[in-house]
Amino acid sequence: MIDVLVVDDDFMVARIHRGFVERIDGFRVVGTASTGEQAIAAVDELRPDLVLLDLYLPDMFGLDVVTRLRAARHDCDVLVISAAREAEAVRRAVRYGAVNYLLKPFGFDELRIRLEQYAARRNSPRATVVADQADVDRVLSRSGSHIATSALPRGLSAETAELVERALREHDGTLSSAECAARVGISRVSARRYLEHFADTGRAEVSLRYGSAGRPERRYGWVS
């Protein structure tokens, strides 16, 4: 069970986010806070695994909360939930170690996908050493969406990569490039490029389906 602290200065928003989290298997909310000082005190008392952190708090900027937590040697993870759309805020959040950055307003499914991604990374077996560069790339690709998307090959966009990733994650089973293209609304050739990128970086697995004639069909499934 992953313990979550919800931090938001708006009581009703915090209540909604708490309800979202409690609908997701494997997560439970252990507390809420409406200011930075309350958040720091709550982390010290409750020791959550993950903090859903708003950036616009009445007493301090949210990332200053992260600085205080790290200075106090708290090792909880932080997922930023904010209306701040400035690119610099996103870059700072990444530098401060945020596991993800979710723009307000968002729906239940958007938060669920990111929390499930976080849980998969948190619960995955971790080797003590890496064998080669491929292992390094896999570790980086699973450490957070910002690192993964920043390493996209030329011609691939982070926005479309997220849509393809979501299509794979939400499908029970495997998808062909044509099926993925239809779900996302892009060409089959484009879908194939994103799918092959995910396969190359270890985030998707490829299987072959043999028909009565012709080359086997390549099918892709997300690595949970």
C-alpha positions in Angstrom: 0.0 0.0 0.0 1.4 3.4 -1.0 0.6 6.2 1.5 -0.2 9.6 0.0 -0.4 13.1 1.4 -2.5 15.6 -0.5 -1.4 19.2 -0.4 -3.6 21.9 -1.8 -4.7 25.3 -0.4 -8.3 24.8 -1.7 -10.2 22.6 0.6 -12.7 21.4 -2.0 -9.9 20.6 -4.5 -8.0 18.7 -1.9 -11.2 16.7 -1.1 -11.7 15.8 -4.8 -8.1 14.7 -5.2 -8.3 12.7 -2.0 -11.4 10.9 -3.5 -9.6 10.2 -6.7 -6.6 8.7 -4.9 -8.8 6.5 -2.7 -10.5 5.0 -5.8 -7.1 3.6 -7.1 -6.1 0.2 -5.9 -2.9 0.1 -3.9 -3.1 3.8 -2.7 -4.5 5.4 0.4 -4.5 9.0 1.6 -3.0 9.4 5.1 -3.6 13.1 5.4 -4.1 16.5 3.7 -2.5 19.9 4.2 -3.4 23.4 2.9 -0.1 25.2 3.5 3.6 24.5 3.1 4.3 24.5 6.8 1.4 22.0 7.3 2.8 19.8 4.6 6.2 19.7 6.1 4.7 18.9 9.6 2.5 16.2 8.1 5.4 14.5 6.3 7.3 14.5 9.5 4.4 13.0 11.4 2.8 10.6 8.8 5.9 9.6 6.7 4.0 9.3 3.4 5.5 7.5 0.4 4.2 10.1 -2.0 3.1 13.8 -1.8 0.6 15.2 -4.3 1.9 18.8 -4.1 0.3 22.0 -5.4 2.8 24.7 -6.2 0.7 27.8 -5.3 0.4 27.6 -1.5 -0.4 30.6 0.7 2.8 30.7 2.7 5.5 29.4 0.3 6.1 28.1 -3.3 5.5 24.4 -3.5 9.1 23.6 -4.6 10.4 25.3 -1.5 8.5 22.7 0.4 10.5 20.0 -1.4 13.7 21.8 -0.5 12.7 21.8 3.2 11.8 18.1 3.0 15.1 17.1 1.5 17.0 19.2 4.0 15.2 17.3 6.7 16.3 14.1 5.0 12.7 13.0 4.1 12.9 10.7 1.1 9.2 10.7 0.1 8.4 11.1 -3.6 6.6 14.2 -5.0 4.1 14.4 -7.8 3.4 18.0 -8.7 -0.3 19.0 -9.3 -0.5 22.6 -10.4 -2.1 25.2 -12.6 1.4 26.6 -13.2 2.1 26.3 -17.0 5.4 28.1 -17.1 8.1 25.8 -18.7 10.6 26.9 -16.0 8.2 25.6 -13.3 8.2 22.2 -15.0 12.0 22.2 -15.4 12.5 23.2 -11.8 10.1 20.4 -10.7 12.2 17.9 -12.6 15.4 19.2 -11.2 13.9 18.9 -7.7 13.1 15.2 -8.3 9.4 15.3 -9.0 8.2 12.0 -10.3 5.6 13.7 -12.6 3.9 17.0 -13.2 0.1 17.1 -13.7 -1.6 20.2 -14.9 -4.9 21.4 -13.3 -7.7 20.8 -13.9 -7.5 17.1 -14.5 -9.8 14.2 -14.4 -9.7 10.9 -12.5 -8.2 8.9 -15.4 -5.3 11.4 -15.9 -4.3 11.0 -12.2 -4.9 7.3 -12.2 -2.6 6.7 -15.2 0.2 8.6 -13.5 -0.2 7.0 -10.1 -0.2 3.5 -11.8 3.0 4.5 -13.6 4.5 5.5 -10.3 3.4 2.3 -8.6 4.9 0.2 -11.4 8.2 2.0 -11.2 8.2 1.8 -7.4 7.4 -1.9 -7.3 9.6 -3.1 -10.1 12.5 -5.3 -9.2 15.7 -3.3 -9.1 19.1 -4.8 -9.8 22.1 -3.5 -7.8 24.2 -3.0 -10.9 23.5 -2.4 -14.6 24.9 -4.8 -17.1 25.2 -2.5 -20.1 24.0 0.8 -21.7 20.6 -0.8 -22.5 20.1 -1.4 -18.8 20.9 2.2 -18.1 18.4 3.4 -20.8 15.7 1.2 -19.3 16.3 2.6 -15.8 16.2 6.1 -17.1 13.0 5.4 -19.2 11.3 4.1 -16.1 12.4 6.9 -13.7 9.9 9.4 -14.9 8.0 10.6 -17.9 10.1 13.8 -18.3 13.4 12.0 -18.7 11.8 9.5 -21.1 10.2 12.1 -23.4 13.3 14.3 -23.4 15.2 11.3 -25.0 12.8 10.9 -27.9 14.4 10.4 -31.3 14.2 13.3 -33.7 10.7 13.7 -35.3 8.8 12.2 -32.3 6.8 14.4 -30.1 6.3 14.0 -26.3 2.6 14.7 -26.7 2.0 11.9 -29.2 4.3 9.6 -27.3 2.1 10.0 -24.2 -1.0 9.2 -26.3 0.6 6.0 -27.7 1.8 5.1 -24.2 -1.8 5.6 -22.8 -3.2 3.4 -25.6 -0.9 0.6 -24.7 -1.4 0.9 -21.0 -5.2 1.0 -21.2 -5.5 -1.9 -23.6 -5.9 -5.4 -22.1 -3.5 -7.4 -24.3 -1.4 -6.3 -27.3 -1.9 -3.9 -30.1 -0.6 -3.8 -33.7 0.6 -0.6 -35.2 -2.6 -0.3 -37.2 -4.8 -0.8 -34.1 -2.7 1.7 -32.1 -2.9 4.2 -35.0 -6.7 3.9 -35.0 -7.0 4.5 -31.3 -4.6 7.5 -31.2 -5.7 9.1 -34.5 -2.3 9.0 -36.3 -1.0 7.1 -39.3 0.1 3.5 -39.0 3.7 4.5 -40.0 3.8 7.1 -37.2 2.4 4.7 -34.6 5.0 2.1 -35.6 7.8 4.6 -35.0 6.6 5.3 -31.4 5.9 1.6 -30.7 9.4 0.6 -31.9 10.9 3.4 -29.7 9.1 2.1 -26.7 10.3 -1.5 -27.5 13.9 -0.3 -28.0 13.9 1.4 -24.6 12.4 -1.6 -22.8 9.0 -0.1 -22.1 7.1 -2.2 -24.5 7.4 -5.9 -25.4 7.1 -7.2 -29.0 5.4 -10.4 -29.9 4.8 -12.0 -33.3 1.4 -13.2 -34.6 1.7 -15.6 -37.5 -1.1 -15.7 -40.1 -1.7 -18.1 -42.9 0.6 -16.2 -45.3 3.0 -13.4 -45.4 5.2 -11.9 -42.7 4.2 -12.2 -39.1 2.4 -9.2 -37.5 4.3 -7.4 -34.8 2.2 -6.7 -31.7 3.2 -4.5 -28.8 2.3 -4.7 -25.1 3.3 -2.3 -22.3 5.8 -3.5 -19.7 4.1 -3.0 -16.3 
